[in-house]
Amino acid sequence: PHPPSKKVLKAIQKAALELNRYPDGTCPNLTPRLAEANDVPEEHICFGAGSTQLLTAIAEIAVGPGDQIISPEIVWRRFQGVYRAVAATVTSVPNKKDGAIDVGGMIKAVGNNSKLLIVLTPNNPTGLMLSKAEIHTICHETPNNVLLFIDEAYHEFALHAGGVSVLEILKSRKGPWVLTRTFSKAYALAGLRLGYAICSSEQIVNALRLTTSTFNISGILSLIHI
């Protein structure tokens, strides 16, 4: 409900003076700061017009028609649109009685044709977080030939509530993974549309970039330096 930081507004005003230039989708000012803050290589980070754009891109690089996606049954409804767009076979795993994601059920649902497994923490719309033990399970028991996608749109709120660092556990996974976050929630920038993905490899980053427009973010975002 609150407006963006005054520092953000000043940075936007400054960046607006250079909008005669095409944007650099690698966000050269922001990427090094995110890489340092998360202790990941800069080459493992890419951006989208909100994490919403990245959701579709991740599905597009992972599955084709008939391939299987493993998903919680109660999940942000935008995911349903993504599933239809890629014409995948979706196995929706019922949530627990309290609305929490059933991690054990997700793992059991994986089959020979599974290509993508999706979890959210905290989940939208339930608001429930995965425990440290559950994150370990989902990271290390998801087969290495399945892309593990964890959405952390409410990452900052989770940390504030005592949640664990999902990324640090993910880094120990041997198989491929993608973690998405956004500036829409905690930073009050929903209208600016800036999400980012931290990936297990540069190859996944390059694949995601192939599915998005060359200029998929605005010049404001590529120039902004807060």
PAPA-684223 format. One line per 3 residues: for each residue x, y, z of C-alpha. Coordinates in steps of 0.25 Angstrom, whole numbers, plus 5000, padded with zeros to 4 digits. Each point is the difference from the previous one (the first is absolute). Example, Ala and Ser with C-alpha at 12.3 -4.5 7.8 and 13.67 -1.06 7.14 Angstrom:
2
5049/4982/5031 | 5006/5014/4998
//
This chain:
226
5000/5000/5000 | 5012/5009/5001 | 5007/5008/4989
5014/4997/4996 | 5012/5005/5007 | 5004/5015/4997
5014/4995/4996 | 4993/4991/4990 | 4992/5012/4994
5012/5008/4999 | 5008/4989/4993 | 4988/4999/4990
5000/5014/4997 | 5015/5000/4997 | 4999/4988/4991
4989/5006/4992 | 5010/5010/4994 | 5006/4989/4992
4987/4993/4995 | 5004/5004/4986 | 5009/4987/5001
4996/4986/4998 | 5000/4992/5014 | 5010/4990/5004
4993/4988/5005 | 5012/4995/5008 | 4998/5012/5010
5015/5003/5001 | 4998/5009/5012 | 4991/4990/5008
5006/4987/4996 | 5013/5001/5008 | 4993/5004/5012
4990/4989/5000 | 5012/4990/4997 | 5008/5005/5012
4988/5000/5009 | 4996/4986/4997 | 5014/4995/4997
4998/4995/4986 | 5007/5002/4987 | 4994/5012/4992
4998/4991/4988 | 4990/4992/5008 | 4990/5011/5001
4990/5005/4990 | 4988/5009/5000 | 4986/5001/4996
4988/5009/4999 | 4996/4996/5014 | 5002/4986/5005
4987/4997/4992 | 5007/5000/4987 | 5011/4991/5005
4990/4990/5004 | 4996/4998/4986 | 5014/5000/4995
5004/4989/5010 | 4989/4991/4995 | 5003/5002/4986
5014/4996/5001 | 4997/4988/5009 | 4988/4993/4994
4993/4997/4986 | 4986/4995/4997 | 4997/4988/5008
5012/5001/5010 | 4996/5000/5014 | 5001/5012/5010
4998/4997/5015 | 4993/5011/5007 | 4993/5003/5013
4984/4999/4999 | 4999/5014/5007 | 5009/5009/4993
4999/5014/4994 | 4990/5000/4989 | 5010/5006/4990
5007/4986/5000 | 4988/4994/4994 | 5001/5009/4988
5015/4996/4998 | 4996/4986/5000 | 4990/5001/4989
5010/5009/4992 | 5010/4989/4999 | 4990/4989/4999
5006/4991/5010 | 4994/4989/5008 | 4999/5005/5014
4999/4992/5013 | 4994/5008/5011 | 5004/4995/5013
4989/5003/5011 | 5005/5009/5011 | 5000/4996/5014
4987/5003/5009 | 5006/5013/5005 | 5003/5004/4986
5015/4997/5000 | 5007/4994/4988 | 5002/4985/5002
5014/4998/4997 | 5000/4985/5001 | 4988/4999/4991
5007/5009/4990 | 5012/4991/5000 | 4992/4987/4998
4993/5006/4988 | 5012/5001/4992 | 5000/4990/4989
5009/4997/4987 | 4994/5011/4992 | 5001/5011/5011
5008/5012/4995 | 4997/5011/5010 | 4996/5000/5015
4995/5013/5006 | 4998/5005/5014 | 4998/5014/5006
5005/5004/5014 | 4992/5008/5006 | 4989/4994/4991
4990/5009/4994 | 4988/5000/5004 | 5003/4993/5013
5011/5008/5005 | 5007/4987/5006 | 5015/4998/4999
5008/4987/4998 | 5008/4996/5012 | 5015/4998/4999
4998/4985/5000 | 4990/5001/4989 | 5009/5009/4992
5011/4989/5002 | 4991/4989/4995 | 4995/5008/4988
5014/5004/4996 | 5007/4986/5001 | 4989/4990/4997
4995/5007/4987 | 5007/4992/4990 | 5011/5006/4993
4994/4999/4986 | 4988/5009/5005 | 5001/5015/5000
4997/5005/5014 | 4993/5013/5000 | 4998/5008/5014
4992/5013/5000 | 5004/5009/5011 | 4992/5013/4996
4998/5002/5015 | 5014/4997/5004 | 5003/5012/5009
4987/4998/5008 | 5004/4986/5002 | 5014/5004/5006
4993/5010/5008 | 4991/4989/5006 | 5011/4991/5003
5001/4992/4987 | 5012/4993/4996 | 5010/5004/4988
4994/4991/4988 | 5012/5004/4991 | 5011/4995/5009
4993/4986/5000 | 4997/5001/4986 | 5015/5002/4997
5003/4986/5005 | 4991/4994/4990 | 5007/4992/4989
4988/5001/4990 | 4995/5012/4993 | 4992/5011/5007
4995/5014/4998 | 4996/5009/5012 | 4991/5013/4996
4998/5012/5009 | 4994/5014/4997 | 5001/5015/5004
4985/5001/4999 | 4997/4996/5015 | 5010/5004/5010
5005/5012/4992 | 4986/5005/4996 | 5004/5000/4985
4988/4991/4995 | 4998/5011/4988 | 5014/5000/4996
5000/4985/4996 | 5014/4995/5004 | 5002/4985/5004
5013/4992/5000 | 5004/4986/4999 | 5012/4994/5007
5004/4987/4992 | 5009/4988/5003 | 5007/5002/4987
5003/5011/4989 | 4994/4990/4990 | 4986/5002/5007
5002/5015/5000 | 5003/5000/4985 | 4988/4991/4997
4991/5009/5008 | 5005/5012/4992 | 4997/4993/4987
4985/4999/5004 | 4998/5015/5003 | 5001/5013/4992
5013/5006/4997 | 4995/5012/5008 | 4991/4993/5010
5003/5011/5011 | 4999/5015/4999 | 5011/5010/4999
4997/5005/5014 | 5003/4986/5006 | 5013/4998/4992
5005/5014/5004 | 4995/5001/5014 | 5011/5000/5010
4995/5001/5015
//
